[in-house]
Amino acid sequence: MIVRFAAHLILISSLVLSLVAAVAPKGKPAKVGGPIFDQSEEPPDPVPPPKAPKDAEMRFQWNKRTSIEDYERVGDRNAKWNEPAKKALETFSRLRSYGISSVPNAMTNIGSLCEQAVKAGCDDPLIKYLHLRYTAGLPTKANKDTALEYQAVAARMQKMNYSAIRKFYANLRAAEASKAAAGKNVGTPPEVHSYRRTATVYLKEALQDKTMPASEVFDACRDMLEATHLNKPSHEYVFKQLEPVLLANWPQEASVHLLRGDYYIDYAWQARGNGWADTVTEEGWKLFGERLAMAEAALERAWKLDPTDSRIPVKMLTVELGQGEGRDRMELWFQRAMELDPNSYAACGRKSYYLEPKWYGSPEDLLKFGRECVASEKWGGRVPLVLVDAHMRLVRYVPDGKQKEYWKRPEVWKDLKAGFDKFFENCPDANGTRQRYVLYAYRCEQWDELNRQVSLLKSVDYDYFGGKPKFEEIQRLAKEHSVKSQN
């Protein structure tokens, strides 16, 4: 079986080599590969909360000034609701500044306090905004009624003298909610573009305040750019509006250059396109190289300003992916990322992608690294799942008619089980990943393990399995095979 599996890996390598038409091992950029990094089957568990930023106390004072003090200065105040309203704003300021891990139950408390204020008759747009944010769910999941509420809050906010940053977020969330309510299979409604343009104006105005903490600057600009990410003209317009202000007011802040580097990476791949190397035009390669050089310069600047920010080397791994200067350079940035954050699933995922056959590695390289992620005593968190992801990456190179055979190989199951079991030693309550374990046990026809993992599930997201009937079918098959094995 091991010989057959090795032959299978050789087949994968030969298939990839036949697809990669133009290879340039030296120079910028390297003319190899395909789409930009895509994390395999993004796990459905929530990611660990980030640490509080270095400027957390400054951020707390700034958020209080632009929320509580604003409310006291221009808000719709009344003794009937002032107390819960101000408590909600104070908790919100603390949450925004120190992070969710430092403020237990903050989201629930903000929602409850705003609910008290609204029931008492409060119609202030800032309180109504927080009420929506912490009771109605994510604006990116909004229905039509919720979208209308966000729109009403944004309209009311624009008529009041709240700080520009509050007007920015009100319009941004109105845009997100309106887009979500319109559905996935329709074009972007005109009101979404309108709210985004208004949000950009208010964000640019907010950035005139040089006392705005750098981490707050980063979060606001990142959110605005993410909102327009799928609309290339809007995305480019927003960045061109923001970059001059950022460089003028925060030239020595690493996070500003990190933001710029991230944008230019995406901008580079826009020029290249997401096809194989032989589909990229000469103009595409030229722009790809120029823009990656801009990303590299921005990120090198960020690293020089703050060599303790693990996000910077993670981004540099994607720059190296495009430039292809060599394995040593990739390993340098990978080690920098892991020294700062030994649980960096993002860094390991990017190295894993770098080692795919269509880029600079081979099936053997990919699996060797995945097994290192399981064996390591230093790396933790989701890192052991990189071995699981490695097989998900490799099976994409296998012809459709052969993929079921791939999952049934004992060597594959041995790796999958090792990755999942190591992960659950430290994260036993990760229900989303346990559902993934169930799905892989089904693909590999490991019925006893499937039954064991199903018994440990705390809840089931039927959509993850393709619907409730499909999940029930999986359960039925597992029980039937278990009975047969006992007989």
N, C-alpha and C positions, 0 to 999 in steps of 0.2 A: 504493500500500500504506500509506503514511503517513497519507493521508486516511482510509482504512478503519480504521486503528488508532485514530486520533483519535475516529472515530465510535463505536468500541468502548468507549473510555474514557467518552464521554458517556453511552452506554447504561448502563455500570456506575454512574455517578453518579445517573442517574435511577432505577435499581432501588433504590439505597440510600435515596434521598429518599422513595421510596414506602413504605419499611419503617419509617423513623424517624417515629413518630407524634407524639411530644410533645417539643418543643424549647424550652428555656428558656436563651437565651444568657447570661443574667445570673443571679447568685444561687448559693447553695450548697445542694444540688449542682445541676449542670447536668443536665437531664432529657433526655439523649441517649444514643446508643451501645448497646453490648451487653456481651459478656463481658469480664472483666478480661484484661489483657495475656497473650498466648500466643505465645511465640517460635515463628516458623514453622519447622517441621521441625528441631527441635533437633539440631545437628550431632553425629555420633557420635564425633568426636575428643575426647580428654580435654582439659579446660580447663587453661590454664596455672596452675601452683601459685601460691597467694597469697603475698604478701611476708610476711616474719616480722613479727609484731606488735611494737608499740613496747615492750611490756613483756616481750619474749622472755626476757631473762636472769632476771627475777623469776619468770617462768612456769617456766623450767627448774629453778630451785631449788625451787619449790613442787611441781612434778611429781616431782622426786627424793624430796622429803620424803614424798609420799603414795604412792610406789611402792617405791623401793629401801629407804628407811628403814622403811617399813611391813613390807616383806618381812623385813628383818633383825630387826624387833621381834616380829612375830606369824606370819611365814610358815613354811611347811613346809620347813625348811632341812636340807641334808645336803651334806657335802663332795663327794659324787659329782656334784652338779649345781649347787652354789652359783655357781661361776664363770660358766658360760653363762647362768644365770638372772639374775644381777645385771648382766651385760653387756647382756642383752636389755632389762632394765628401764631401764638408763642410756640405751641407744639410743632406746628408746621415749620417754623423757622429753625427749630432745633433739629428736626428731621432732615431738612434740606442741608443743614450744615455739618452735622455729626454722623449722619447715616442711620439706617434702620437698625443696625446691630447695637447702636448706642442709645436708642430710644425705643425700648420695648413697647409693643402694642400701639405705637404712634399712629399708624394708619387707621386703626379701629377707633382710637380716641378722637382723632380729628373728625372723622365721620360722625361720631356720636355727638360731639360738641356742636358741630355745624347743624346737625339735625335738631338739637335743642333750640338753637338760635332761629332757624327757619320756622319751626313750629310756633315760636313766640312772635312771629311776624316779621323777622328780618328779611329785607329784600336787597341788602347791600350786594353789589356784584362780586366783590372779592370773596365774601363769605359764601355766596351761591356757587362761585367757581370751586372753592374748596369742597363744598358739599357734593358737587358733581364728581370731582376727582376721587373722593374717598368713599363714595357710596354707590356710584353708578358703574364702577369698573373702568377699564382702560378705554380712553376715547377711540383707540384704534379698533375697538370691538363694538362701538356704539350702534344702536338702532336709530330709526328715524326720529323717534320722540326725544331720545337723549341728544341727538345732534341738534335738534331745534332748541333745546335748553342751552347747549353750549353757544349756539349762535346768539341767543338772547343775552347771555352773559357778556359775550364779546361786544355786542352793540351797546349795551349799557355801560361797560367799562370805558369805552372810547369817549363817552360823554362826561366822564368824571376825571378828576385830577390825580388819579393814582399814578405811581411811578411807571415809567415806560416798560420796565421789565415785567410788571404785572399785566400790562396791556399786551405785551408780546406773547406771554404764555396763554392768555385768554384767546387770542386770535389763532395761535398755533394749534391749540387743542380743538378749537372750533373747526379748523381745516381738517384735522385728523378725524374728528367725529363725522364730519360731513362726507369725507371720502369713504369711511367705513360704512356709513348708512346707505351710500349709493350702490354698494355691492362690488364684487370683483370683476364682473363681466361687462362692465360699462366703462365708458370714457370718464375722465376726471371732470366732474361738474364745474361750471364756471365759478360758483361761489367758493370752491376750494382754492382755486388760483387767487381769487380776491383776498381771502383770509391769509393766504401765504404771503402775498405782496404786502398786506398791512402788517403782518407779523415781522417781516423783514425791515420795514420802516421803523417799527418800534424797537426792534433789537438794535438796529444801527444807532438809534437815539440813546438807548440804554448804555451802549458801549462808549458813549461820550463821558460817562462817569468813571473817572480813573480810579476811584476808590472801590470799584467793583472787584471783589476778590477773584484771583485768577481761575480758581476751580469753578466759580460761578460762571465766569466768562466761557470757559471750556464747555460746561454742560449746556448752556444756552445755545451756543453756536453749533455744537454737535447735534442737538435736538433739531435745530432748524435745517441743518444739512441732511440729516437722516430723513426728514419729512419730505424732502425734494429729491431724494436719491434716485428714484426711478424716472424722474423727468429731467433729462440731461440739460435742456436750455435753462430751466428754472434753477437747477442745482448749480450750474456755472454762474448764473446771474447772482444768486445769493452769495456765493463765495467771493465773487469780485466786489460785491458791496461790502463784505465784512473784512477781507484781508487787509486793506489799507489802514483801517481803523485799528485792527489788532496789532499790526506792526508799529503803528504810531504810538499807541498807548501801553502796550505790554511787550516791548521788543526783547526783554530779558527773561520772559516767562517760558519755561520749557514746554508747558502744556499748549501754548499758542503754536509753537513750531511742530509739536506732535500733531495738532489738528491740521496744520498745513500739509505735513507729510502724508497724513491719511488721505486728505483730499487729492493730492497729486498722484498717489498710488492708484486711486480709483479713476482719476482723469487719464492716467497712462493706459489703463486697461480699456477704457472707452475707445482710445485710438487703435489699440491692437485688435480689439474684438475678442470674442470668446471661442473662436474656432481653433482648429489645429494650425500648426505653423505654416503649412502651405496655403492656407486661406488668407493670410495677412498680406496686405498690399505693402509696397515699398514705402509709401507715405505713412502707412500705419506703423511700420517698424521705426521710421524716423521719429514720429511724434511719441511713440512708446518710449524710445530711448531718451528723448529730451525731457519728457515729463517724469520719468523715473529718476533722472539726474536731479531734477528739482525736488522730488520727494526725498532722495538721499541727502541732499544738502540741508533740507529742513530738519530731518531726523538726526543727522549728525550734530546739527546746532542744538537740538533739544537734548541730546545725550551729553553734550559738553556742559550744558546748563544744569542738568539734573541726572547724573548717572545712577540714581536710585529709583527711577520710574521704570518698572518692568514692562510697561506698555510700549516703550520706545524700541527695545530690541525685538519685541514681537513683530512690530511693524517693519523693522529692518529685514526680518526674515522674508517678507513678501517682496521687498525691494531686491534682495539677492535672488529670489526666485526668478524675477524678470531679467535681471542683469547677468546672472549666471557667471559670476567671477570665480566660483569654485567652492568645493565642499568645505574647505578650511574656513572660508569667510562665513558660510552658513553656520558652522559649528561654533565659531566665535560668538556670534549674536545669540545663538541658542543657549550656550553656557551662561552668557550674561543674563538672559531672561530667567533661567532656572536658578541661578544663584540668588536672584532677588525674590523669586517666587517659586519655590520647589513644587508647588501644586499647579503650575501653569499649564492647564489643558490646552490653552490657545497656542502656546509656544510649541508644545509637543505635536499638536495637530498640524501646525505649519511645517515642522520638520518632516512629519510623516508625509505630507503632501509633496514636499520637495523630493522625497525619496521614491515617489511613484515612478513607474517605468516611463511615463510620457514626459517626465522632466529629467531628473539627473540620477535616478536610482534604478532599482530592479525589484522584482517581487521578493527576492531574498533579503535585500537591504531593508525593505519595508517591514517584513516580518521580524527580522533581527532586532530592529529598533522597537517594534511593538513589544517583543518579549523582554527587552531591557526595561521598558516602562512598567511591566508587571514585576520584574525581579528587583527593581530598585528599592532600597531601604530609605532613600532620601526623598523620593518623589511620592506624592500622595494625591488626595482629592480624586478627580476624575481621570488622572493620568493613566491608571491601568487599563482604562477603556480604549486607549489608543490601539491596543492589540486587536480588540473587537473591530474598531474602525478600519484597521488595516485590511481585514478580510472583506469588509464592505467595499473598500476601495478596489481590491483586486477582482472581486466578482463582477465589477462593471466592465472588465476587459474580456470576460468570458461570454461567448455567444449565448443568446437567450435560451436556446434549447439545451445548453449544458450547465446552466446555473444551478438547477436542482441537484445535479450530481456533485457539484462543488460543495454544497452545504453538507452533503451526506458523508464526506470524507472524515475519517476519525481524527486525522491531524488537525483539521479545521475546528472540530468540536473541542479538541483538547485545548487549543488556543483560546477559543471563546469562553470556555468554562474557567480557564485560568484568569482571564481578564475580569470577568464578572465577579468571581469569588474573591479576588484580591480587593476589588472595589468595595464589595459589601462588607468586608472585614471592618472598614472604617465608616461606611455610610449605610448601615442596615435599614434606615428608614426612607431611602430614596425610592419611593414607589414607582415613579415614572421609569427609572432605569430597570426596575424589577419587571415591569411590563415588557421592556425591550428584551430582557433575559427570556421571558416566556416566548416571545416571538421567535427568537433565535433557536430556542430548544425545539420549537415546532418545525422550523426550516430544516434543522438537523435530525429530526425524528428521534429526539432524546426524550421519550415519553415520561419516564420516571422523574427526570429532572423537571420537566414541564409541570407535572402534577405537584411536585414539591414547591415550585415557585408560585404557582397559582394559589396554593394554600397560604402563602405569605403576603399576597396582595392585600392592601388595605382598602383599595377601591379600584375600579376598572374604567378606563377611558375607552369605551367601545369603538369610537372613531379611529383610535390608534390601530386597532386590529381589522378595520374595514367594516365595522358595524357589529351590533350585538349578535346577529345570527352567525357571523363568521367566528366570533369569539366562542360561542356555544358549540360550534362545529369543532373548533380546536380542542375544547374541553372533552367533548364526546370521543374524539379520536384518541386522545391521550388515555382516557379511562379504558377504552376498548383494548388498546395495545397493552396496557398494564395488566388487565385481566388475562389476556392471552399469555403474557410472559410468566404469570403465576401458575398457569395451567401447564 
